[in-house]
Amino acid sequence: LTIGSSGDNIYTKCGNAIPGDPTAGEGLYNQSKLDNNNDGIPEELDEVCGDLPYVTTNKTLTNISNLGGHMYNVTYQLEVKNLGGAVGQYDLTDVPGFDNDIAIGSASYVSTAPGNPGAALIGSGPWNLANDQSIGAFSTHTYTLTVKVTLNLETGSGGDDIYTKCGAITPGDPNSGEGLYNQSKMDSNNDGIPEELREACGDLPYVVNAKTIASITPLGGNMYNVVYQLVVRNLGGANGIYDLIDIPGFDNDIVINSASFTTTGPGAAGALAGVGPWTLANDLTIAAGATHTYTITVKVTIQMEGGAGNDVYTKCGNATPGDPTAGEGLYNQAKLDINNDGTPEDVDEACGDLPY
């Protein structure tokens, strides 16, 4: 029943045309003719017919849901079909083969197969979804597999810290060790050797940001131009989205006169109003492998004599050496939200100091 085979790829079971009376072209129809007077005309015709099962599978990755924190729910669907005219049976095994930076947190499946409603799946596979499962003629069993995963590309996280996308080795033909690669094995005669292997693969984004102070330029009169640089990168294999917010948290003797930003990304740049927080990007798409650079210029004045602050300069890392916090120097924080839930996945900071 494979497309391109010599038949019509549609199984016709015994008695399809006339129930109870099979005819040629149906199932395993076979006829015998008996000629008992040697005249070439059979005196007796007899027939017999039986049917065969034809169990086959199909697999797709149907959904990737962003849970935040570089966690995702990944849903695969496996369809087992019996295209033949007799009852068949099968064993079904699912074998995840993800990029080694993707960790499986939990997994479970549900099924429409009789007597097999589904269950939690233990460990990282292989997982047995069906064993000696009966399937009626022209029936379909659907398995929906949900895997909760986390992608971590930080140094020392357990993998090689390099995302390998689907089809990296052979374009169009994903392999184990790439992305969300997943394989199913179906054995229809219980001999332990699968008759069919099916695979599905998808990719995840991995959007992160890094922040630095690029320069501090004196303008005279205790005024300075302070330039911060934020670099947003997608180290994953699929398009990502992000919101980016910049939050100045300067010493209270530092006054913001004006601020503006430019970007290499597709978002709009321009002046930044007030003293922050400032929204630099909202629901912005970043392609796999892409980098968006934001340059923020803040014109400030330090006032230590009768200004609005406490007239005591607090330098970066004053409370915790090496770890600056808001209220110190030119402290500035960036928050990156990659699943639009208002909770940042990545918070980065930069701080520098001014003379007076």
VEXDREN-2710 file (C-alpha; in Angstrom, 1 decimal):
% VEXDREN-2710
k/r/px/py/pz
1/LEU/0.0/0.0/0.0
2/THR/3.0/2.3/-0.6
3/ILE/2.5/5.2/-3.0
4/GLY/4.1/4.3/-6.2
5/SER/3.6/0.5/-5.9
6/SER/2.0/-1.4/-8.7
7/GLY/-1.5/-1.5/-7.2
8/ASP/-4.0/1.3/-6.4
9/ASN/-2.8/1.6/-2.8
10/ILE/-6.3/0.9/-1.5
11/TYR/-6.9/-2.5/0.2
12/THR/-10.2/-4.1/-0.8
13/LYS/-11.3/-6.8/1.7
14/CYS/-13.2/-10.0/0.9
15/GLY/-16.9/-9.4/0.3
16/ASN/-16.5/-5.7/-0.3
17/ALA/-18.7/-5.6/-3.4
18/ILE/-21.2/-8.3/-2.2
19/PRO/-21.0/-9.0/1.6
20/GLY/-20.5/-12.8/2.1
21/ASP/-19.6/-13.4/-1.5
22/PRO/-16.0/-12.6/-2.3
23/THR/-14.9/-11.9/-5.8
24/ALA/-11.7/-11.5/-7.8
25/GLY/-9.7/-8.4/-6.8
26/GLU/-10.6/-8.7/-3.1
27/GLY/-8.2/-9.7/-0.4
28/LEU/-6.6/-13.1/-0.9
29/TYR/-9.3/-14.3/-3.2
30/ASN/-8.6/-17.6/-4.9
31/GLN/-10.7/-19.7/-7.2
32/SER/-10.4/-23.4/-8.3
33/LYS/-12.0/-24.9/-11.4
34/LEU/-12.8/-28.6/-11.8
35/ASP/-13.3/-30.2/-15.3
36/ASN/-14.2/-33.8/-15.0
37/ASN/-14.9/-34.7/-18.6
38/ASN/-11.9/-33.0/-20.2
39/ASP/-13.9/-30.7/-22.4
40/GLY/-12.3/-27.5/-21.1
41/ILE/-15.5/-26.4/-19.4
42/PRO/-15.3/-26.6/-15.6
43/GLU/-18.2/-28.5/-14.1
44/GLU/-17.4/-27.0/-10.7
45/LEU/-16.0/-23.7/-9.4
46/ASP/-15.0/-23.2/-5.8
47/GLU/-13.5/-20.1/-4.1
48/VAL/-11.9/-19.1/-0.9
49/CYS/-10.9/-15.6/0.4
50/GLY/-9.0/-14.2/3.4
51/ASP/-7.7/-10.8/4.5
52/LEU/-4.4/-9.3/5.6
53/PRO/-3.7/-6.5/8.1
54/TYR/-1.4/-3.6/7.0
55/VAL/-0.2/-1.7/10.0
56/THR/1.6/1.6/9.4
57/THR/2.6/4.7/11.4
58/ASN/3.0/8.4/10.9
59/LYS/4.7/10.9/13.3
60/THR/4.6/14.7/13.6
61/LEU/5.7/17.4/16.0
62/THR/2.5/19.3/16.5
63/ASN/3.3/22.0/19.0
64/ILE/6.0/23.7/21.0
65/SER/4.8/25.8/23.9
66/ASN/7.1/28.3/25.6
67/LEU/6.8/28.0/29.4
68/GLY/9.5/30.6/30.2
69/GLY/13.0/30.1/31.7
70/HIS/14.0/28.3/28.5
71/MET/11.5/25.6/29.3
72/TYR/9.0/24.2/26.7
73/ASN/6.2/21.7/26.4
74/VAL/6.8/19.8/23.2
75/THR/4.0/17.7/21.7
76/TYR/4.4/14.8/19.3
77/GLN/1.6/12.9/17.6
78/LEU/1.9/9.3/16.4
79/GLU/-0.8/7.8/14.3
80/VAL/-1.0/4.0/13.9
81/LYS/-3.3/2.9/11.1
82/ASN/-4.4/-0.5/9.9
83/LEU/-5.1/-0.1/6.2
84/GLY/-5.7/-3.8/5.7
85/GLY/-8.8/-5.9/6.0
86/ALA/-7.9/-8.1/9.0
87/VAL/-7.1/-7.4/12.6
88/GLY/-3.4/-6.6/13.2
89/GLN/-1.2/-6.0/16.2
90/TYR/1.8/-3.9/17.0
91/ASP/4.4/-2.9/19.5
92/LEU/5.2/0.9/19.6
93/THR/8.4/2.4/21.1
94/ASP/9.3/6.1/21.3
95/VAL/13.0/7.1/21.3
96/PRO/13.9/10.7/22.0
97/GLY/17.3/11.8/20.6
98/PHE/17.5/15.5/21.5
99/ASP/20.5/17.9/21.3
100/ASN/22.6/17.2/24.4
101/ASP/21.9/20.6/25.8
102/ILE/18.2/19.8/26.1
103/ALA/17.2/18.1/29.3
104/ILE/13.9/16.2/29.8
105/GLY/12.0/17.2/32.9
106/SER/8.9/15.0/32.5
107/ALA/7.0/13.2/29.8
108/SER/3.6/11.5/29.4
109/TYR/1.2/10.3/26.7
110/VAL/-2.5/9.7/26.1
111/SER/-3.9/7.3/23.5
112/THR/-7.1/6.4/21.7
113/ALA/-6.0/2.7/21.6
114/PRO/-8.5/0.4/23.4
115/GLY/-7.2/-0.5/26.9
116/ASN/-4.3/1.9/26.6
117/PRO/-5.4/5.3/27.9
118/GLY/-1.8/6.6/28.5
119/ALA/0.5/7.1/31.4
120/ALA/3.5/9.0/32.7
121/LEU/6.8/8.1/31.0
122/ILE/9.9/7.6/33.2
123/GLY/13.4/8.9/32.5
124/SER/14.7/10.0/29.1
125/GLY/13.6/7.0/27.0
126/PRO/13.2/4.8/25.1
127/TRP/9.6/4.6/26.1
128/ASN/7.2/1.7/25.4
129/LEU/3.8/3.1/24.4
130/ALA/2.2/-0.2/23.3
131/ASN/2.9/-3.9/23.5
132/ASP/0.9/-6.5/21.5
133/GLN/-1.7/-3.9/20.9
134/SER/-4.6/-5.1/18.7
135/ILE/-5.9/-2.8/16.0
136/GLY/-9.0/-3.5/13.9
137/ALA/-9.2/-3.4/10.1
138/PHE/-9.3/0.2/8.8
139/SER/-8.8/1.5/12.3
140/THR/-6.6/4.4/13.6
141/HIS/-5.0/4.7/17.0
142/THR/-3.6/8.2/18.0
143/TYR/-0.9/8.7/20.5
144/THR/-0.2/12.2/21.9
145/LEU/3.2/12.5/23.6
146/THR/4.0/15.6/25.7
147/VAL/7.6/16.2/26.8
148/LYS/8.6/19.0/29.1
149/VAL/12.2/20.1/28.3
150/THR/14.7/22.8/29.3
151/LEU/17.4/24.1/26.9
152/ASN/20.6/25.3/28.7
153/LEU/23.6/26.6/26.8
154/GLU/25.5/28.0/29.8
155/THR/29.0/26.8/30.4
156/GLY/29.0/23.7/32.6
157/SER/25.3/22.9/32.1
158/GLY/25.9/19.3/31.0
159/GLY/25.9/19.4/27.2
160/ASP/28.5/20.8/24.8
161/ASP/26.8/24.3/25.1
162/ILE/26.4/24.4/21.3
163/TYR/22.9/24.0/19.8
164/THR/22.7/21.6/16.9
165/LYS/19.6/22.3/14.8
166/CYS/17.6/19.7/12.9
167/GLY/19.2/18.7/9.7
168/ALA/22.6/20.2/10.6
169/ILE/24.5/17.1/9.3
170/THR/22.2/16.3/6.4
171/PRO/19.9/19.2/5.4
172/GLY/16.3/18.0/5.3
173/ASP/17.2/14.7/7.0
174/PRO/17.4/15.2/10.8
175/ASN/19.4/12.8/13.0
176/SER/19.7/11.9/16.6
177/GLY/21.5/14.5/18.6
178/GLU/19.9/17.4/16.7
179/GLY/17.2/19.7/18.1
180/LEU/14.1/17.9/19.3
181/TYR/14.7/14.8/17.2
182/ASN/12.4/12.0/18.1
183/GLN/12.0/8.5/16.5
184/SER/9.3/5.9/16.8
185/LYS/9.7/2.2/16.1
186/MET/6.7/0.0/15.2
187/ASP/7.0/-3.8/15.3
188/SER/4.0/-5.5/13.7
189/ASN/5.0/-9.2/14.0
190/ASN/6.4/-9.2/17.5
191/ASP/9.9/-10.4/16.5
192/GLY/11.7/-7.4/18.1
193/ILE/12.7/-6.0/14.7
194/PRO/10.7/-2.8/13.8
195/GLU/9.0/-2.8/10.4
196/GLU/8.7/0.9/10.5
197/LEU/10.8/3.8/11.8
198/ARG/9.3/7.3/11.8
199/GLU/11.0/10.5/12.9
200/ALA/10.1/14.1/13.7
201/CYS/12.3/17.0/14.6
202/GLY/11.8/20.7/15.6
203/ASP/14.0/23.4/17.0
204/LEU/14.0/25.8/19.9
205/PRO/15.2/29.4/20.2
206/TYR/17.7/30.5/23.0
207/VAL/17.6/34.2/23.4
208/VAL/20.0/35.8/25.9
209/ASN/21.4/39.3/26.4
210/ALA/24.7/40.8/27.7
211/LYS/25.2/44.3/28.9
212/THR/28.3/46.5/29.3
213/ILE/29.3/50.2/29.7
214/ALA/30.9/51.1/26.4
215/SER/32.2/54.6/27.4
216/ILE/31.9/57.5/29.8
217/THR/32.7/60.9/28.2
218/PRO/33.1/64.1/30.2
219/LEU/31.2/67.1/28.8
220/GLY/32.3/69.6/31.4
221/GLY/30.4/71.1/34.3
222/ASN/30.2/67.6/35.9
223/MET/28.2/66.4/33.0
224/TYR/28.9/63.1/31.2
225/ASN/27.7/61.1/28.2
226/VAL/27.4/57.4/29.4
227/VAL/27.0/54.8/26.7
228/TYR/25.7/51.3/27.5
229/GLN/25.6/48.5/25.0
230/LEU/23.1/45.6/25.1
231/VAL/23.7/42.6/22.9
232/VAL/20.7/40.2/22.4
233/ARG/21.6/36.9/20.7
234/ASN/19.6/33.9/19.6
235/LEU/21.9/30.9/20.1
236/GLY/19.2/28.4/19.3
237/GLY/17.8/26.9/16.1
238/ALA/14.4/28.6/15.7
239/ASN/13.1/32.1/15.6
240/GLY/12.5/33.7/19.0
241/ILE/10.7/36.7/20.4
242/TYR/11.6/39.0/23.2
243/ASP/10.7/42.1/25.2
244/LEU/13.7/44.2/26.4
245/ILE/13.5/46.8/29.2
246/ASP/16.3/49.0/30.4
247/ILE/16.2/50.2/34.0
248/PRO/18.7/52.9/35.2
249/GLY/19.4/52.7/39.0
250/PHE/21.9/55.4/39.5
251/ASP/23.3/56.9/42.7
252/ASN/20.7/59.5/43.8
253/ASP/23.2/62.3/43.2
254/ILE/23.2/61.6/39.5
255/VAL/20.5/63.3/37.4
256/ILE/19.4/62.1/34.0
257/ASN/19.2/65.0/31.6
258/SER/18.3/63.1/28.4
259/ALA/18.6/59.6/26.9
260/SER/18.3/57.9/23.5
261/PHE/19.1/54.6/21.9
262/THR/19.9/53.1/18.5
263/THR/19.6/49.4/17.4
264/THR/20.7/47.1/14.7
265/GLY/17.5/45.1/15.1
266/PRO/14.3/45.7/13.3
267/GLY/12.7/47.7/16.1
268/ALA/12.3/51.5/16.2
269/ALA/15.0/53.6/17.9
270/GLY/14.9/57.2/19.3
271/ALA/14.6/59.3/22.4
272/LEU/13.9/57.8/25.8
273/ALA/11.5/59.7/28.0
274/GLY/12.0/60.4/31.7
275/VAL/14.2/58.4/34.0
276/GLY/13.1/54.9/33.1
277/PRO/12.3/52.1/33.0
278/TRP/12.6/52.3/29.2
279/THR/11.1/49.8/26.8
280/LEU/13.6/49.1/24.0
281/ALA/11.8/46.1/22.3
282/ASN/8.3/44.6/22.5
283/ASP/7.4/41.2/20.9
284/LEU/10.4/41.6/18.6
285/THR/11.4/38.6/16.5
286/ILE/15.0/37.5/16.3
287/ALA/16.1/34.8/13.9
288/ALA/18.1/31.8/14.8
289/GLY/21.8/32.8/14.9
290/ALA/21.0/36.5/14.8
291/THR/22.3/39.3/17.0
292/HIS/20.6/42.6/17.8
293/THR/22.8/45.3/19.4
294/TYR/21.3/48.2/21.4
295/THR/23.4/51.3/22.1
296/ILE/21.9/53.6/24.9
297/THR/23.4/57.0/25.5
298/VAL/22.4/58.8/28.7
299/LYS/23.5/62.4/29.4
300/VAL/23.9/62.8/33.2
301/THR/25.0/65.4/35.7
302/ILE/26.5/64.6/39.1
303/GLN/25.4/67.0/41.8
304/MET/27.1/66.6/45.2
305/GLU/26.4/70.1/46.7
306/GLY/22.7/70.8/47.5
307/GLY/21.4/68.5/44.8
308/ALA/18.3/66.3/45.1
309/GLY/20.4/63.4/46.5
310/ASN/22.1/62.8/49.8
311/ASP/25.4/64.4/48.6
312/VAL/27.2/61.2/49.4
313/TYR/28.5/59.2/46.4
314/THR/28.0/55.5/46.6
315/LYS/30.3/53.6/44.2
316/CYS/29.6/50.4/42.3
317/GLY/29.9/47.3/44.5
318/ASN/29.8/49.3/47.7
319/ALA/27.4/47.0/49.5
320/THR/28.8/43.8/48.0
321/PRO/32.2/44.1/46.4
322/GLY/32.1/42.9/42.8
323/ASP/28.3/42.8/42.7
324/PRO/26.8/46.2/42.1
325/THR/23.2/47.0/42.9
326/ALA/20.7/49.7/42.3
327/GLY/21.6/53.0/43.9
328/GLU/25.3/52.7/43.2
329/GLY/27.2/54.7/40.7
330/LEU/25.9/54.4/37.1
331/TYR/24.2/51.1/37.8
332/ASN/21.9/50.0/35.0
333/GLN/19.9/46.8/34.5
334/ALA/18.4/45.1/31.5
335/LYS/15.5/42.6/31.6
336/LEU/14.8/40.2/28.8
337/ASP/11.4/38.4/28.6
338/ILE/11.3/35.6/26.0
339/ASN/7.8/34.3/26.5
340/ASN/5.8/37.5/27.0
341/ASP/4.6/36.6/30.5
342/GLY/6.1/39.7/32.1
343/THR/8.7/37.7/34.1
344/PRO/12.2/38.2/32.7
345/GLU/14.2/35.1/31.9
346/ASP/17.5/37.0/31.7
347/VAL/18.6/39.9/33.8
348/ASP/22.0/41.5/33.2
349/GLU/23.6/44.6/34.7
350/ALA/26.4/47.1/34.2
351/CYS/27.9/49.7/36.5
352/GLY/30.5/52.4/36.3
353/ASP/31.6/55.3/38.4
354/LEU/32.1/59.1/38.0
355/PRO/34.6/61.4/39.6
356/TYR/33.5/64.7/41.3
END
